[in-house]
Amino acid sequence: MIGTDAVGVAGVGLCFGAGLASHGERVPFEVGSQRLVLWPTSSREHGVPYPAIHLEPGGFDRRHIQLRWAEDGVAWALVLDDDRLAKAVRAHPPEGLRGEVARLGVRFARGRVMSGLGWSLVSTVVLLPVVALGLLWWQADRIVDAAVGRIPVSWEERLGDEAFSQFTVGATMLTTGAAVEVVDGIGERLAAAAESPYLFRWHVVDDPQVNAFAVPGGHVVVFTGLIRATASADELAGVLAHEIQHVVLRHSVRGLVRTMGWRAAIAILFGDTGPLSGVGELASRLGSLKFSRDQETEADLGGLALLRRARIDPRGMIAFFDTLAKEERGPVAFLSTHPVSTERAARLRAEVEQSGAWPTDPFPDAWTDVKASVETP
Amino acid sequence: MPQMHVIDYEIFGSDMQYVEIELDPEEAAVAEAGGMMYMADGIEMETIFGDGSGARPGFMGALVGAGKRLLTGESLFMTVFVNKSREKRRVAFAAPYPGKIVPMMLGELGGRLICQKDAFLCAAKGVSIGIAFQKRLGVGLFGGEGFIMQKLEGDGLAFVHAGGMLAERTLAPGEMLRVDTGCIVAMQSSVQYDIEYVGKIKSALFGGEGLFFATLRGPGRIWLQSLPLSRLANRIYAAAPQTGGRREEGSILGGLGGLLDGDN
């Protein structure tokens, strides 16, 4: 099948034209130096001059090369649906087809660019929520800071009063006795040193849990179980200094703003239901646990600084964490969202070592008497 | 090129058709799982992972083939019917909804056919059933049928199914036809498939034909169906007294795609 003008690529393509089946026929061809040669039947040779031919991208996704021309008013086409063949023709075009091949190359390139642009656009739209969430995650602290800064202290106090009154329902609050007096005394000494806009109010609840908590606005509740677990007034002062830091640093409100913000962001980005919102919810929970541990560490260090300003011995605070560490497996309720006690003690110890000891004014109270006053008969 | 099995067939029925295929000894046909109607004694049925064409040998090849089938929304498995007897035996496959069964001699059609993804019914063993992934954005997004169509390759006989009446057209090189996206059944791979915006907002909103047409440009033969199953299903669903809603089309745009693609 080698013609007189054979120099170029030869192969078999799908050919449409006069005398061929309407759905096309496989026809051998050769891209000669002067003309395209086809053999519709093995005996008949059919030549097409190059100036008549133009090239088009074609096929289902326009990746084929189609050679098109007209003869006697009938449209002909030779489809190169074999990628290797098409590549060979584009790589080594005969003189007469060079212009067409160059034009085709431009069209393919333009198609690739448009398609790339389109796909980038679609992926951007799809990925945008994820990126937005990432940004939010990255800048969460800053956003929360800005939001919390706008919340007035009075609003926080109302919130705290509400939370505290809910807590007192069903709880046995102690109003008199050595424990109440001593908690009040230590608390006031610390509050005076803290110099904050909050009015602290100190409460003791008769409850065996080793726990203490602060609500926004200044209510601090100490459980009698905590008093029993401490060995000195310095230890209790350490815990109270920690709780004061929670109030002063507005940790509850920050947590609230953070959780609500995440909820809103997730609902906006993923909708209320569906698997993605579940994943977002989980991420936000894990995030808030980490947030909570960070806050605890912050309160520990702030509390230590407060002890220094109030001239209270920091060894009590450290000793209390050592005690907690020993009982870590016991019924110590407030540890779930907190760092491990041994770590907390170690961090405080390192901090004290770095800053050096400071002058202290010891508490006058006889601690055994205080503990005895809250001992259950 | 894997060995193609040459099979004889006969199509029965007018609007609800089935095709009966005659298998010589050791000849086999592959079909979509669940398409079989009856088979003679001596024909053995085997479920295979992939399409059995052997186009991609080995376990990984089968896995890739099956994964692609999963993409087209079909079952991972196909069923092979092998005539294990010493005589000719018959097996029949039925169309799943009213329409026509179209025999396609792939060898004559250039060895490759692009089908709508649920059009394939059965084929001689050796025909490879793959996916044609539409990489061009507009076609994929607004094509109603999504990004994915089926690609039948080989030179044996394959049967595809069209809903309603079948229209077979041959497009000359450069000739163009605008088609509702849901009405395409199959086309030769030389046919160019594009999506065209209707262009007039008024007809898009009130014409009920959707915002986009498919444009098919020759050369090559195309097969169109007068009644896409989705269109029929929409009417049935809308007419069913216990349903207040409507079924969505299988576009990746979901509800939006249903609004756009015209089969409302």
Interface residues (C-beta under 8 A of the other chain):
Chain A: L14 F16 G17 A21 S22 H23 G24 R26 P57 G58 G59 F60 D61 R62 H64 Q66 R68 V74 A75 W76 A77 V79 D81 G111 M114 S115 G118 W119 V122
Chain B: E108 L109 G110 R112 I114 A132 Q134 K135 R136 L137 G138 V139 L141 M149 T170 A172 P173 G174 E175 M187 Q188 S189 S190 V191 Q192 Y193 R217 G218 P219 G220 R221
